[in-house]
Amino acid sequence: INTTISTVASRIIVGTDDMGAFMGLLDTAEKLAGVFGPTLGGLLYAMNPWAPVFCVLGIYVGLAGLVLWLSPRVLVPCLVGGKNNAESNGDNKMNQKKVD
């Protein structure tokens, strides 16, 4: 994982208070993947030489779908629910009533 991307992502996800714990979890996951990934890939290859390829493609497609599904909710939360920031804050001039 790129250190810059993971640092920025951790600040967005958990904030500065829990960044150390989150970075520790990311590092642990990366190290465990380095241990178990080749072992699992070898076992899949022993079953069928194309099995690791299709498993990796399935994981990538699933993660891409998850990112596309979550990105509007996490990155642009004002778009969820059909309201923009102006409408939710009451700043939209069309929604304000005229006071005479």
Secondary structure, DSSP 8 states (H G I E B T S, - for coil): --HHHHHHHHHHHTTTTTHHHHHHHHHHHHHHHHHHHHHHHHHHHHH-TTHHHHHHHHHHHHHHHHHHHHHHHHT-GGGTTS--HHHHHT--TTTS----
